Amino acid sequence: MRINIAFRVEILRSIKPFREFGFYEELADIVCPPYSDDRFPTLESFESFVNKETRKMGVPHSTIDVFRRNVIGFKAGMDKRDRRYFASGKGRRMMFERNLLPCST
């Protein structure tokens, strides 16, 4: 994740819910690869860093939940064992249902 530029698109897509807040540009500069140091050796360290920073800024939990869902989708696409399944009709349906937001209606 540290060197691969292809992760940049997925990372920016995952932090997209934070665009309406004033710190988005600063957050995007910090988390977008390539990194010159070992800033985020794993995806979990990236996720915990973003969660910690957004909680400090007072971001609502609903926005953090959308970020969490984006990261789950990002992780699912990285798993070699499941790529074929997610490319099938059932897998696409599962990813669609996973991305639905719960509501009270």
C-alpha positions, -999 to +999 in steps of 0.1 A: +000+000+000+029+023+007+044+023-028+015+013-051-001+043-068-032+023-078-043+025-042-047+062-045-080+059-064-094+035-038-083+056-009-097+088-023-130+070-031-131+057+005-126+092+021-151+108-003-178+112+024-155+137+042-156+162+013-182+183+029-159+190+059-131+216+058-102+192+065-107+170+035-078+184+015-054+180+044-066+145+050-063+136+013-027+149+013-018+128+044-033+095+033-027+093-004+003+071-015+031+070-023+045+075+012+082+083+018+080+067+053+062+037+068+031+057+075+004+031+069+020-004+067-014-020+067-050-011+057-061-014+093-035+013+103-050+035+076-085+029+088-077+036+124-058+068+116-087+082+096-112+072+123-091+089+149-086+121+129-123+124+120-135+118+155-112+147+166-128+170+141-164+161+153-176+142+122-210+126+127-210+088+131-232+084+101-204+098+079-178+076+095-201+046+089-201+054+052-163+056+052-162+022+070-185+007+043-162+021+016-132+005+033-150-028+035-157-027-002-121-018-008-109-048+012-133-071-005-119-062-039-083-068-027-089-104-016-077-127-044-100-156-033-132-135-037-125-115-069-142-141-091-172-142-068-176-104-068-174-103-106-204-127-108-240-116-106-245-129-071-213-111-059-224-078-075-258-082-058-241-088-024-219-058-028-249-037-037-268-049-007-238-043+015-236-007+004-273+001+012-277+025+041-302+015+068-332+037+073-361+038+097-389+034+071 
